[in-house]
Amino acid sequence: MAAGPIVEEISFHGWDGLRLSNGIVDAVCVPEIGGRLMQFSLGPHDYLFTNPELLGKRFTYEEHAGNGELINWKNYGGAKTWPAPQGWDGEGQWPGPPDPVLDSGRYEYETNADESSASALMTSPPDARTGLRIRRLLNLEPASSRMQLDLSFENISERTIRWSIWDVAQMICSRADGQLNDDCWLYIPTDPARERPYEIMFGEDNPQYQLDLESGLLSVQYQGIVGKIGAHSPAGWIAFADRQAGFVLCMQFPYQPEAEYPDNGATVECWTEAPGAPSPIPIRSPGYILETEALSPLHRLSPGKMASQRITWSAAYCPAPIVDVTDVGCAHQPLRVDIDGGWARLNGVFGCFHAGRAQIECLDEAGKVLNQIDLGPVSPLRALRVDAVAQLNASTRRIRVNILDADGTYAGALASVVL
């Protein structure tokens, strides 16, 4: 049984850190370096890149600001929240990083923990340049690999401002020996009806970007090439996978079809870099990094107003590619149902976000449960391989694979097929 959620103050590589844990996943925050989430781990597996050259180091405001050029940015790694669009053409663009306030300023923090959750709230200093104060609230619940990030922008200026909430996470793409791991992938569902499912934002089109025209699934295979893409992703999820290790990290976020997004309508973006890789502009990459980036719609904020965005991180052990994500798990092979007379054979491969049990349900047209089959215990630390037979009757119209929490309560549907 997983332990109840906790939050504690720790020393993290010499910084003052906060550790949130529920016995399944750990999240380590460092408020003093830009309110960063510096590590997120499922069991033994770490997902986030941390810059070994900057561990425990602190810099002054002037050292963080530098001359404003990217090559002088103190890139600690981890995950952080920035304003978008990025640019250097005027007031409506964020000319960072570097940024000595929002990216690397000392954030204030509050923590809370009880039997139902553990949370940490990190709040930035006020930033006159953008007119923003940023808040990052992280929350863990029991017996789950899911972490909620509630992000908010507050207009602390006396002018109207317009920004998108842009959350950026740097994923580790190196092997245990420190060399490039080209079996790290990012899966982005795009809209196949769009003429350009993704756009090159930096660098050139290259073999890292692999688009399935039929499904619209864009697979980014990390190869250490410097570049950036933006994509309009109406499904509201992306999934990073270290296929060599077998671990995936899924990120879910709301999609608003009528809203205006920055960067020509990008809801997600992906940046890749590597030490010594050719680049159109000077950069000093500290490691093999793939960035997963989720953006909110553009928010117009009058003085004193706030905007928010929720992003949910969910980790699992699961083969890749990932072709679907729900609130309780991710799918490597979607549920397949083959019917032979009064019987149905079910097959599929999934990752689970809850520690509990899985079950098959057969339902009629009204949603009444006709019969159930227990599939046994599930955990985020092992893949669920469904290979089962269910008896049907004349009223069966739907077959569903459910996840139940440890106490037997319904957590959600992992997959569903209409007959």
Disulfide bonds with the S-S distance in Angstrom:
none
